[in-house]
Amino acid sequence: METAQYFRQKAEQCRRLADGVGDQKDPVVANLLALAAEFEARAVALAAEEASAKQREQTAPSPPEPSN
């Protein structure tokens, strides 16, 4: 399963590739930057899901202790 960090790394990779294209008006640059934005959005969504899951774990009631 991909993590938020994985998608952030992929976004950074796309930005580096876009920076390396000689002609910044080349449509490839726009496509790479759009892909980077998609990867960032996925990273944000995953981070939010992880934070939400942690919050649910912290606020969930503990199961009752068995009585003897």
C-alpha distance (Angstrom), angle and dihedral (degrees) to the residues before:
residue distance angle dihedral
M1 . . .
E2 3.80 . .
T3 3.78 118.6 .
A4 3.78 132.1 -146.6
Q5 3.81 88.2 -104.4
Y6 3.82 90.4 55.1
F7 3.80 91.5 55.0
R8 3.81 91.8 45.8
Q9 3.79 89.7 53.4
K10 3.81 91.1 49.7
A11 3.81 90.5 49.4
E12 3.80 90.6 51.7
Q13 3.80 90.3 48.2
C14 3.82 90.6 53.5
R15 3.82 91.0 49.5
R16 3.82 91.1 50.4
L17 3.79 90.6 49.7
A18 3.80 90.7 48.6
D19 3.81 90.4 50.7
G20 3.80 89.4 51.4
V21 3.80 94.8 57.1
G22 3.79 107.8 104.5
D23 3.80 97.1 -143.1
Q24 3.79 108.0 51.5
K25 3.81 89.2 -165.7
D26 3.81 90.2 62.6
P27 3.83 110.3 117.2
V28 3.80 88.3 -128.2
V29 3.82 88.6 71.0
A30 3.80 91.9 55.9
N31 3.80 90.8 46.7
L32 3.79 92.6 50.6
L33 3.79 92.1 48.2
A34 3.80 90.5 48.6
L35 3.79 89.4 51.1
A36 3.80 89.7 49.2
A37 3.81 89.3 53.2
E38 3.82 90.3 51.2
F39 3.80 91.2 50.6
E40 3.81 90.7 49.2
A41 3.81 90.5 50.0
R42 3.80 90.3 52.1
A43 3.79 90.3 49.1
V44 3.80 91.4 51.6
A45 3.80 91.8 47.5
L46 3.81 92.4 49.8
A47 3.80 92.1 47.2
A48 3.81 89.8 51.1
E49 3.80 91.4 49.6
E50 3.80 91.1 49.7
A51 3.81 91.9 48.8
S52 3.79 91.2 48.1
A53 3.80 92.0 50.1
K54 3.83 90.9 49.9
Q55 3.79 90.8 49.7
R56 3.81 91.3 50.6
E57 3.80 89.9 50.5
Q58 3.78 91.9 50.7
T59 3.79 95.2 47.4
A60 3.81 97.8 40.4
P61 3.78 113.3 110.8
S62 3.78 115.2 -108.2
P63 3.79 116.2 -114.3
P64 3.79 112.6 -102.3
E65 3.78 117.5 -96.7
P66 3.80 113.6 -110.4
S67 3.77 112.1 -107.8
N68 3.78 121.4 -138.9
